[in-house]
Amino acid sequence: MPVIVSVVRGTNNLEAVLCHTYGRLRAFSWPGSWARTGLGHERVRGVRCVSSGLGPLVLGSGYGNLGCMKIVVCIKHVPDVQSDRRMEDGFLVRGEEDVLNELDENAVEAAVSLVEELGGEVVALTMGPEDAEDGLRRALQMGADSGVLVSDESLAGADVVATARTLAAAIARIGGVDPASPREEDQAATGDVDLVITGMASLDSMTSMLPGALAAALGVPALTLASALEASDDGEVLVTRATGTLREVLAAPTPALVSVTDQANEPRYPNFAAMRAAKKKPVDTWDLAELGLEAGAGPAIAVVDSEARPAREAGIIRTDAGEAGRDLAAWLVDNKLV
């Protein structure tokens, strides 16, 4: 089967080598910047595409022991999507029926599963008011080893920019990085943290922007929307994700950030013993001063207006006496549905 090797040049004159087989992209790598691959434009820092295509994937190297990993899993305590959620003064009301964000359960499961296989520890990290500790306790029940809550009154209503900045500082402290020490532009701010895992979105704001913003704040590669996550024996993490009709496998060296979808795994339900053990696991609470941060100028995004969605009206019931088809067609036309 013929293989075509081509070279493309990115905007910073870095070259990328691409291997194609009958037009299907098999592998490519480049140090960074923009490159056109035929699959669209990609901007990747430290990310290598192992495979992309419709067919089955065969990897030459197996998955083995990466060694003990230190993983930070970012979670959020959000109002239950099944509850009667409402807005007051432009903010979602919290603290009534809050639960661990459902999509973050997949992130916790991914982190705990990796540590069970390779050894290491999982630190659950969240930002919010004091009752956000309940979300941490749920993560501890699922297998996380410890928790960190960043709570500060000045963080109320924080947007994705402020959240990423705060979580990055907390991850740096978890990794043993001195917040006062200078950092080179290309140096990751994770210390001895090998991997940061998040859910694909939080079910309160649903922006899905935090994983990318947090990776940028930390200076690490971002592997987003992963439907599978594994660690290789050469110090890389590998993820599988679906993009339209394509199936991609991406790899990046640690430290890195991965966001997982709800297809990545089936979160475990903690048993009674795990619930009891979680009560003894440590949870630290930090404020902005302890992270070496000052209160910002407030969120960059403001809620201009919010109102409750109108209640659904009762449907129309037609008794078919031979004219129901015409009545339905007329209703569709009147409501501009056809």
Residue pairs with C-beta under 8 A, 6 or more apart in sequence:
1 21
1 22
2 21
2 22
3 19
3 20
3 21
3 26
4 19
4 20
4 21
5 17
5 18
5 19
5 20
6 17
6 18
6 20
7 15
7 16
7 17
7 18
8 15
8 16
8 18
8 35
8 36
8 37
9 15
9 16
9 35
10 16
10 30
10 32
10 33
10 34
10 35
11 33
11 34
12 32
12 33
14 30
14 31
14 32
14 33
15 30
16 28
16 29
16 30
16 35
16 37
17 28
17 29
17 30
18 25
18 27
18 28
18 37
19 25
19 26
19 27
19 28
20 26
20 38
23 38
24 52
24 53
24 54
24 55
25 37
25 38
25 39
25 49
25 52
25 53
26 51
26 52
26 53
27 48
27 49
27 50
27 51
28 35
28 37
28 48
28 49
29 48
29 49
30 44
32 44
32 45
32 46
33 43
34 41
34 42
34 43
35 41
35 42
39 52
39 243
39 246
42 49
44 221
45 221
46 220
46 221
46 252
46 253
46 256
47 221
47 222
47 223
47 250
47 251
47 252
48 236
48 250
48 251
48 252
49 248
49 249
49 250
49 251
50 57
50 59
50 238
50 249
50 250
50 251
51 57
51 59
51 247
51 248
51 249
52 246
52 247
52 248
52 249
53 246
53 247
54 245
54 246
54 247
57 240
57 247
57 249
59 249
61 232
61 233
61 234
62 233
63 230
63 231
63 232
63 233
63 238
64 232
64 233
65 118
65 233
66 118
66 231
66 232
66 233
66 235
66 254
67 118
67 119
67 120
68 118
68 119
68 120
68 121
69 114
69 115
69 118
69 119
69 120
69 121
69 194
69 195
69 231
69 254
70 120
70 121
70 123
70 175
70 192
70 193
70 194
70 195
71 111
71 114
71 115
71 120
71 121
71 122
71 123
71 193
71 194
71 195
71 196
71 197
72 122
72 123
72 124
72 125
72 171
72 174
72 193
72 195
72 196
72 197
73 104
73 107
73 108
73 110
73 111
73 122
73 123
73 124
73 125
73 139
73 144
73 196
73 197
73 198
74 104
74 107
74 125
74 126
74 167
74 196
74 197
74 198
74 199
74 210
74 214
75 100
75 101
75 104
75 107
75 108
75 124
75 125
75 126
75 135
75 136
75 139
75 199
76 100
76 101
76 104
76 126
76 127
76 128
76 132
76 135
76 199
76 202
76 204
77 94
77 98
77 99
77 100
77 101
77 126
77 128
77 131
77 132
77 134
77 135
78 94
78 98
78 99
78 100
78 101
78 202
78 203
78 204
79 85
79 92
79 93
79 94
79 96
79 97
79 98
79 99
79 204
80 97
80 98
80 99
81 102
81 203
83 96
83 97
85 92
85 93
86 92
86 93
86 308
87 93
87 303
87 306
87 307
87 308
90 302
90 303
90 306
91 156
91 157
91 303
92 204
92 205
94 128
94 129
95 129
95 131
98 131
98 132
98 134
98 135
99 135
99 138
100 134
100 135
100 138
100 139
101 135
101 199
101 202
101 203
101 204
102 203
102 262
103 199
103 200
103 201
103 202
103 203
103 261
103 262
104 135
104 139
104 198
104 199
104 202
105 142
105 199
105 267
106 199
106 260
106 261
106 262
106 264
106 265
106 267
107 197
107 198
107 199
107 259
107 260
108 122
108 124
108 139
108 142
108 143
108 144
108 267
109 142
109 264
109 265
109 266
109 267
109 268
110 197
110 229
110 258
110 260
110 264
110 265
111 122
111 144
111 195
111 197
112 122
112 142
112 143
112 144
112 268
113 265
114 120
114 195
114 229
114 231
115 121
115 122
115 143
116 143
117 231
118 231
120 194
121 145
121 146
122 143
122 144
122 145
123 144
123 145
123 146
123 147
123 148
123 174
124 136
124 139
124 140
124 144
124 146
124 147
124 148
125 147
125 148
125 150
125 167
125 170
125 171
125 174
126 132
126 135
126 136
126 147
126 148
126 149
126 150
127 149
127 150
127 151
127 155
127 158
127 163
127 166
127 167
127 170
128 135
128 149
128 150
128 151
128 155
129 151
129 156
130 149
130 151
130 285
132 149
132 151
133 147
133 149
133 283
133 285
136 144
136 147
136 148
136 149
136 283
137 147
137 278
137 279
137 283
139 147
140 146
140 147
140 278
140 281
140 283
141 270
141 274
141 275
141 277
141 278
142 267
142 268
142 270
142 274
143 268
143 270
143 274
144 281
145 281
146 281
146 282
146 283
146 284
147 281
147 282
147 283
147 284
148 170
148 174
148 283
148 284
148 285
148 286
149 283
149 284
149 285
149 286
150 166
150 167
150 170
150 285
150 286
150 287
150 288
150 291
151 285
151 286
151 287
152 287
152 288
152 295
154 288
154 295
154 296
155 162
155 166
155 288
157 298
157 299
158 166
158 299
159 299
159 300
159 301
160 205
160 207
160 209
160 210
160 213
160 301
161 213
161 299
161 300
162 296
162 299
162 300
163 210
163 213
163 214
164 210
164 213
164 214
164 216
164 217
165 217
165 293
165 296
166 288
166 291
166 293
167 210
167 214
167 217
168 189
168 214
168 217
168 218
169 179
169 291
169 292
169 293
170 286
170 291
171 189
171 190
171 193
171 196
171 218
172 179
172 189
172 190
172 191
172 218
173 179
173 286
173 290
173 291
174 191
174 193
175 189
175 190
175 191
175 192
175 193
176 191
176 192
177 189
177 190
177 191
179 291
179 292
179 293
180 292
183 189
183 219
185 219
186 219
187 219
188 218
188 219
188 220
188 255
189 217
189 218
189 219
190 196
190 218
190 220
190 255
193 255
194 254
194 255
195 237
195 254
195 255
195 256
195 257
195 258
196 214
196 215
196 218
196 220
196 255
196 256
196 257
196 258
197 229
197 257
197 258
197 259
197 260
198 210
198 211
198 214
198 257
198 258
198 259
198 260
199 259
199 260
200 208
200 211
200 224
200 225
200 259
200 260
200 261
200 262
201 207
201 208
202 210
211 222
211 224
211 257
211 259
212 222
212 224
214 257
215 221
215 222
215 256
215 257
216 222
218 255
218 257
220 255
220 256
220 257
221 252
221 253
221 256
221 257
222 256
222 257
222 258
222 259
223 237
223 239
223 241
223 250
223 252
223 256
223 257
223 258
223 259
224 241
224 258
224 259
225 241
225 259
225 260
225 261
226 239
226 240
226 241
226 258
226 259
226 260
226 261
226 264
227 239
227 240
227 241
227 242
227 260
227 261
227 263
227 264
228 239
228 240
228 264
229 237
229 238
229 239
229 258
229 260
229 264
230 237
230 238
230 239
231 237
231 238
232 238
232 251
235 253
235 254
236 251
236 252
236 253
236 254
237 251
237 252
237 254
237 256
237 258
238 249
238 250
238 251
239 249
239 250
239 251
239 258
240 247
240 248
240 249
241 247
241 248
241 250
241 261
242 248
270 278
288 294
288 295
316 331
318 324
318 327
318 328
329 338
332 338
